[in-house]
Amino acid sequence: MTVSVSRKASGRRAGNKCVAPGRAKPGAAKCARYLPKGRLSVTGRAGANKSAFTGKVNGKSLTPGTYQASLSARDAAGNTSAAATAAFTIAR
């Protein structure tokens, strides 16, 4: 299983994209953009699995803020499942 972690950041609309606030017009609509922080690989078995999350990605602790995790599983044949997302917050 692969878990991709992204941090939520503020942004502004520029056409169909959400860009950093300084690159768009000041009056542009607000949006949320997600900045990639890293990936984790977790081994599992068929069926439901549990794994404790330590708050670290790539050996570094995540800073306080709102994050999004995207999870996808891959079988022995290399077939990948549809990604499932979950939001979480690091308080301290």
MDAnalysis code that builds the backbone (N, CA, C; Angstrom):
import MDAnalysis as mda
import numpy as np

u = mda.Universe.empty(276, n_residues=92, atom_resindex=np.repeat(np.arange(92), 3), trajectory=True)
u.add_TopologyAttr("name", ["N", "CA", "C"] * 92)
u.add_TopologyAttr("resid", np.arange(1, 93))
u.add_TopologyAttr("resname", ["MET", "THR", "VAL", "SER", "VAL", "SER", "ARG", "LYS", "ALA", "SER", "GLY", "ARG", "ARG", "ALA", "GLY", "ASN", "LYS", "CYS", "VAL", "ALA", "PRO", "GLY", "ARG", "ALA", "LYS", "PRO", "GLY", "ALA", "ALA", "LYS", "CYS", "ALA", "ARG", "TYR", "LEU", "PRO", "LYS", "GLY", "ARG", "LEU", "SER", "VAL", "THR", "GLY", "ARG", "ALA", "GLY", "ALA", "ASN", "LYS", "SER", "ALA", "PHE", "THR", "GLY", "LYS", "VAL", "ASN", "GLY", "LYS", "SER", "LEU", "THR", "PRO", "GLY", "THR", "TYR", "GLN", "ALA", "SER", "LEU", "SER", "ALA", "ARG", "ASP", "ALA", "ALA", "GLY", "ASN", "THR", "SER", "ALA", "ALA", "ALA", "THR", "ALA", "ALA", "PHE", "THR", "ILE", "ALA", "ARG"])
u.atoms.positions = np.array([
    [0.840, -1.162, 0.000],
    [0.000, 0.000, 0.000],
    [0.893, 1.235, 0.000],
    [0.512, 2.231, -0.757],
    [1.247, 3.486, -0.828],
    [0.385, 4.600, -0.252],
    [0.985, 5.389, 0.633],
    [0.292, 6.523, 1.241],
    [1.044, 7.788, 0.852],
    [0.378, 8.695, 0.133],
    [0.973, 9.975, -0.247],
    [0.401, 11.051, 0.670],
    [1.268, 11.831, 1.291],
    [0.844, 12.859, 2.234],
    [1.082, 14.235, 1.624],
    [0.042, 15.099, 1.679],
    [0.122, 16.465, 1.156],
    [-0.382, 17.434, 2.207],
    [0.215, 18.614, 2.270],
    [-0.209, 19.642, 3.221],
    [-1.140, 20.627, 2.540],
    [-2.198, 21.002, 3.247],
    [-3.169, 21.960, 2.725],
    [-2.601, 23.372, 2.866],
    [-2.703, 24.156, 1.787],
    [-2.220, 25.532, 1.789],
    [-3.244, 26.419, 1.083],
    [-3.204, 27.695, 1.395],
    [-4.139, 28.613, 0.752],
    [-3.654, 28.956, -0.650],
    [-4.580, 29.354, -1.492],
    [-4.243, 29.715, -2.851],
    [-5.294, 30.636, -3.434],
    [-5.090, 31.036, -4.676],
    [-6.026, 31.891, -5.401],
    [-6.277, 31.273, -6.770],
    [-7.460, 31.490, -7.299],
    [-7.818, 30.961, -8.605],
    [-7.162, 31.796, -9.699],
    [-6.533, 31.125, -10.625],
    [-5.968, 31.753, -11.816],
    [-6.396, 30.873, -12.985],
    [-7.502, 31.229, -13.614],
    [-8.074, 30.381, -14.651],
    [-8.684, 29.155, -13.987],
    [-8.269, 27.972, -14.417],
    [-8.761, 26.728, -13.831],
    [-7.821, 26.165, -12.776],
    [-6.758, 26.874, -12.463],
    [-5.761, 26.370, -11.526],
    [-5.827, 27.105, -10.199],
    [-5.345, 26.451, -9.164],
    [-5.185, 27.065, -7.855],
    [-3.689, 27.304, -7.673],
    [-3.281, 28.583, -7.579],
    [-1.861, 28.923, -7.516],
    [-1.549, 29.626, -6.209],
    [-0.268, 29.824, -5.931],
    [0.157, 30.523, -4.723],
    [-0.429, 31.932, -4.718],
    [-0.775, 32.469, -3.544],
    [-1.457, 33.763, -3.483],
    [-0.738, 34.914, -4.185],
    [0.575, 34.936, -4.212],
    [1.294, 36.039, -4.826],
    [1.263, 36.049, -6.349],
    [0.866, 34.928, -6.968],
    [0.919, 34.828, -8.425],
    [-0.416, 35.140, -9.091],
    [-1.450, 35.419, -8.321],
    [-2.766, 35.693, -8.892],
    [-3.191, 37.109, -8.525],
    [-4.274, 37.548, -9.097],
    [-4.806, 38.860, -8.769],
    [-5.256, 38.868, -7.310],
    [-5.073, 39.978, -6.598],
    [-5.457, 40.022, -5.185],
    [-6.940, 39.736, -4.953],
    [-7.795, 40.076, -5.881],
    [-9.224, 39.866, -5.708],
    [-9.719, 38.528, -6.223],
    [-8.816, 37.659, -6.624],
    [-9.222, 36.357, -7.168],
    [-9.841, 35.492, -6.079],
    [-10.681, 34.565, -6.477],
    [-11.353, 33.671, -5.533],
    [-10.335, 32.799, -4.797],
    [-10.605, 32.529, -3.525],
    [-9.730, 31.681, -2.726],
    [-9.977, 30.220, -3.061],
    [-8.943, 29.403, -2.867],
    [-9.048, 27.966, -3.079],
    [-8.036, 27.267, -2.174],
    [-8.138, 25.971, -2.071],
    [-7.201, 25.172, -1.281],
    [-6.320, 24.385, -2.236],
    [-5.029, 24.426, -2.009],
    [-4.111, 23.629, -2.821],
    [-3.340, 22.713, -1.883],
    [-2.849, 21.634, -2.415],
    [-2.166, 20.634, -1.607],
    [-0.736, 20.472, -2.090],
    [0.212, 20.660, -1.167],
    [1.631, 20.576, -1.476],
    [2.165, 19.219, -1.018],
    [2.760, 18.426, -1.900],
    [3.227, 17.088, -1.515],
    [4.342, 17.160, -0.466],
    [4.245, 16.284, 0.535],
    [5.247, 16.216, 1.593],
    [6.042, 14.926, 1.573],
    [5.483, 13.871, 0.992],
    [6.227, 12.618, 0.920],
    [5.312, 11.422, 0.793],
    [5.940, 10.236, 0.759],
    [5.207, 8.980, 0.598],
    [5.663, 7.973, 1.634],
    [4.736, 7.100, 1.974],
    [5.031, 5.984, 2.865],
    [4.623, 4.704, 2.158],
    [5.348, 3.641, 2.393],
    [4.963, 2.331, 1.883],
    [4.660, 1.443, 3.066],
    [3.501, 0.795, 3.020],
    [3.066, -0.069, 4.098],
    [2.713, -1.418, 3.492],
    [3.228, -2.498, 4.081],
    [2.872, -3.820, 3.593],
    [1.617, -4.286, 4.307],
    [0.786, -5.012, 3.603],
    [-0.452, -5.506, 4.185],
    [-0.856, -6.819, 3.562],
    [-1.988, -7.314, 4.010],
    [-2.540, -8.555, 3.491],
    [-3.893, -8.267, 2.867],
    [-4.466, -9.252, 2.229],
    [-5.794, -9.101, 1.652],
    [-6.793, -8.857, 2.777],
    [-7.717, -7.956, 2.547],
    [-8.718, -7.637, 3.561],
    [-8.358, -6.362, 4.300],
    [-9.007, -6.152, 5.438],
    [-8.794, -4.942, 6.239],
    [-7.437, -5.006, 6.935],
    [-6.759, -3.871, 6.993],
    [-5.457, -3.757, 7.645],
    [-5.432, -2.519, 8.519],
    [-4.603, -2.547, 9.557],
    [-4.387, -1.386, 10.421],
    [-2.897, -1.106, 10.477],
    [-2.571, 0.170, 10.620],
    [-1.177, 0.555, 10.782],
    [-1.139, 1.854, 11.572],
    [-0.300, 1.913, 12.594],
    [-0.183, 3.122, 13.411],
    [0.590, 4.186, 12.632],
    [0.165, 5.437, 12.761],
    [0.842, 6.552, 12.098],
    [1.590, 7.344, 13.146],
    [2.902, 7.512, 12.957],
    [3.743, 8.175, 13.941],
    [3.807, 9.681, 13.756],
    [3.286, 10.200, 12.649],
    [3.378, 11.633, 12.379],
    [4.650, 12.011, 11.646],
    [5.376, 11.013, 11.168],
    [6.617, 11.264, 10.440],
    [6.497, 10.765, 9.010],
    [7.044, 11.539, 8.081],
    [7.096, 11.167, 6.668],
    [8.525, 11.368, 6.205],
    [9.089, 10.355, 5.577],
    [10.488, 10.395, 5.124],
    [11.447, 10.707, 6.262],
    [11.146, 10.219, 7.473],
    [12.014, 10.402, 8.626],
    [11.896, 11.750, 9.308],
    [11.012, 12.634, 8.831],
    [10.861, 13.960, 9.430],
    [9.452, 14.115, 9.984],
    [9.340, 14.767, 11.137],
    [8.036, 15.009, 11.742],
    [7.271, 16.051, 10.942],
    [5.971, 15.851, 10.817],
    [5.122, 16.822, 10.136],
    [4.859, 17.997, 11.075],
    [4.889, 19.209, 10.545],
    [4.607, 20.398, 11.347],
    [3.105, 20.512, 11.560],
    [2.661, 21.224, 12.599],
    [1.223, 21.372, 12.832],
    [0.512, 21.975, 11.627],
    [-0.638, 21.427, 11.304],
    [-1.412, 21.904, 10.167],
    [-2.370, 20.835, 9.686],
    [-3.039, 21.119, 8.571],
    [-3.999, 20.201, 7.980],
    [-3.355, 19.485, 6.803],
    [-3.549, 18.184, 6.757],
    [-2.941, 17.352, 5.731],
    [-3.992, 16.473, 5.071],
    [-3.627, 15.908, 3.924],
    [-4.476, 14.973, 3.224],
    [-3.628, 13.754, 2.867],
    [-4.156, 12.568, 3.159],
    [-3.477, 11.326, 2.814],
    [-4.241, 10.657, 1.680],
    [-3.526, 10.230, 0.659],
    [-4.114, 9.515, -0.464],
    [-3.557, 8.098, -0.427],
    [-4.440, 7.111, -0.300],
    [-4.029, 5.727, -0.155],
    [-4.411, 4.914, -1.377],
    [-3.487, 4.094, -1.861],
    [-3.789, 3.189, -2.964],
    [-3.055, 1.876, -2.714],
    [-3.706, 0.787, -3.071],
    [-3.136, -0.541, -2.872],
    [-2.736, -1.137, -4.219],
    [-1.744, -2.020, -4.184],
    [-1.283, -2.686, -5.396],
    [-1.137, -4.171, -5.093],
    [-1.634, -5.017, -5.993],
    [-1.528, -6.460, -5.784],
    [-0.254, -7.005, -6.423],
    [-0.051, -8.306, -6.299],
    [1.164, -8.946, -6.801],
    [1.312, -8.825, -8.312],
    [0.183, -8.695, -9.018],
    [0.230, -8.570, -10.472],
    [0.513, -7.144, -10.921],
    [0.550, -6.189, -9.982],
    [0.831, -4.796, -10.322],
    [-0.403, -3.959, -10.554],
    [-1.598, -4.528, -10.342],
    [-2.833, -3.763, -10.494],
    [-3.000, -2.822, -9.310],
    [-3.338, -1.566, -9.585],
    [-3.476, -0.557, -8.543],
    [-4.942, -0.208, -8.333],
    [-5.326, -0.063, -7.075],
    [-6.706, 0.288, -6.743],
    [-6.939, 1.783, -6.952],
    [-8.202, 2.176, -6.939],
    [-8.539, 3.597, -6.981],
    [-8.071, 4.232, -5.670],
    [-7.602, 5.459, -5.737],
    [-7.093, 6.132, -4.546],
    [-8.232, 6.563, -3.638],
    [-8.035, 6.387, -2.345],
    [-8.961, 6.865, -1.324],
    [-8.247, 7.962, -0.560],
    [-8.956, 9.034, -0.217],
    [-8.329, 10.141, 0.491],
    [-8.926, 10.297, 1.885],
    [-8.111, 10.801, 2.796],
    [-8.549, 11.077, 4.156],
    [-7.805, 12.320, 4.643],
    [-8.520, 13.215, 5.301],
    [-7.918, 14.422, 5.846],
    [-7.578, 14.180, 7.321],
    [-6.483, 14.777, 7.781],
    [-6.120, 14.688, 9.186],
    [-5.379, 15.952, 9.589],
    [-5.318, 16.199, 10.884],
    [-4.681, 17.409, 11.413],
    [-3.596, 17.018, 12.413],
    [-2.456, 17.673, 12.315],
    [-1.379, 17.531, 13.290],
    [-1.509, 18.729, 14.235],
    [-1.739, 18.461, 15.509],
    [-1.972, 19.533, 16.471],
    [-0.671, 20.099, 17.046],
    [0.260, 19.256, 17.418],
    [1.525, 19.734, 17.975],
    [2.684, 19.014, 17.347],
])
